[in-house]
Amino acid sequence: MEPSIENGIRSLDLAREWLGESDVNIRSGAVHSAISAGYQAMFHAARAVLYVDGYREKSHYCVSRYLERYVEAGELEKEWVGFLDRVRDIRHSDHYDLNFVNTSEDAVNVNGIARSFIERMDRFLEEKEAV
């Protein structure tokens, strides 16, 4: 697809909205929803990079794999891809594994990771002079 700074900005805005929902869910004790919203915040922040580059994701897994190109180029720290993968796995287990248990502390941790991830993707795009 055509590279789109506008879609990248919209995706970052959506990431911040999801983060706000995660905050609300944490305050209300909705652990599952807080974790899902935290992951969605990270997903949309990462997807902003794809939009700016002119790509659209085909799977959530592929978003992380796409970001690895910037790790290999030395433009993005590897831990950010690891955080996205880890939170995606937590969200997946929380949704589908009947024996998986998350706590309010887990939700707070995911929220903090999501907040930092959004900030890093925003800075990354600024460094690329994309937004």
N, C-alpha and C positions, 0 to 999 in steps of 0.2 A: 504494500500500500504506500501511498505518498507519505513522506515524513510530515509530521504535524506537531508543531510546538503547541498549538491550541489544544489538541487532544492530550498532549503531555501535561499541560497545565490543568486541564479539567480532571485528569486522572489523579494528579496530586491533590487537587481540591477534594475529590471524592475520598481519597485516602484520609484526609484530615476529618472529613465527616464520619467515616467509619471509626476513626480513633475516638471521636467524641461519643459515639454510640458505645464504644467499649468502656469509656469513662462512666457513662450513665449506668451501664449494666453492672459494673463493679460496685458502684455506690448502692445499687438496689439488691446486690447479692446474686445476680443472675450470672453465675460462673460460666456456664456453657455459652451463653450469648456473648459475654465479654471476650471469651477466647475466640469465638468465630469472628466477632467484629475486629478484634486485634489482628487476626490473620488477614481479613479482607483489607484492612488498612495497609498492611505490608504489600499485599498482592497489587493493589492499585498504585502504590508508590513505585513498585518495580515495573509495572506495566507502563508507567509514564515514560520510562527509558525506551521501551520498545516503540511506543507511538512516535517519540521524537526521532528515532532511527528509521521509522517507516515500516515497522513490523507489527503484526497482530499475533497474539498468542493462540496456540491450538490446545494447550493444556497448562495447568498450573505448574506442573513439573518443568515444562519447557521454559518457563519464565526464568527460573533459577539457572537453567543451563545456558540461556542466552546471556545472562549477566556474567557468566564465567569468562566470556570473551574479553571483558574489561578487566577481570582479575589477571588473565594471562597477559594482557597488554600493560599491566602495572598501573592501571588507572583506577582500580577499585580494590579495596581490601577484601581478602578471601572470606573473612568472618561474616560479612554481610550476606553472602550467598548461603553460608552455613546457618545463619539465623533464620533466613527465609525458609530453608529446607526444614529446619527443626520445628519452627512454628507451624508450617504446613503439616508436618507429621503429627504434631500434637492435635491440631484441629481435626485431622482425619481420624485419629484414634478416638477423640472425644465424640465425633459424630457416629462412628461405626462400630467401635469395639465395646461390647456390652460390659466388659470387665475393667474398662479404663476409668479411673477416677481422677478428676481435677479438683483442686482446692481454690479457695479465694486467693491464696498466695500465688498459685499458678497463673490465675487470671491477671493479677497485678504484674507478675513478671512478664507475661506476654504483652501486656499493655506498655510496659516500659521499653521492651525490645522494639515494639511497633513504633513508638514515639521516636526512638533513636534512629530506626530504619528510615522513617519518613524524612527526618532531618538530613540523613546522609544522602538519600536519593535526591533530595532538593539541592543540596550542595553539589552533588555529582553533576547534575544537569546544569547548574550554574557554572561549574568548572569547564564543562563542555561548551559553555556559552550558548546553551540551547533554550534556557528560560530566563 
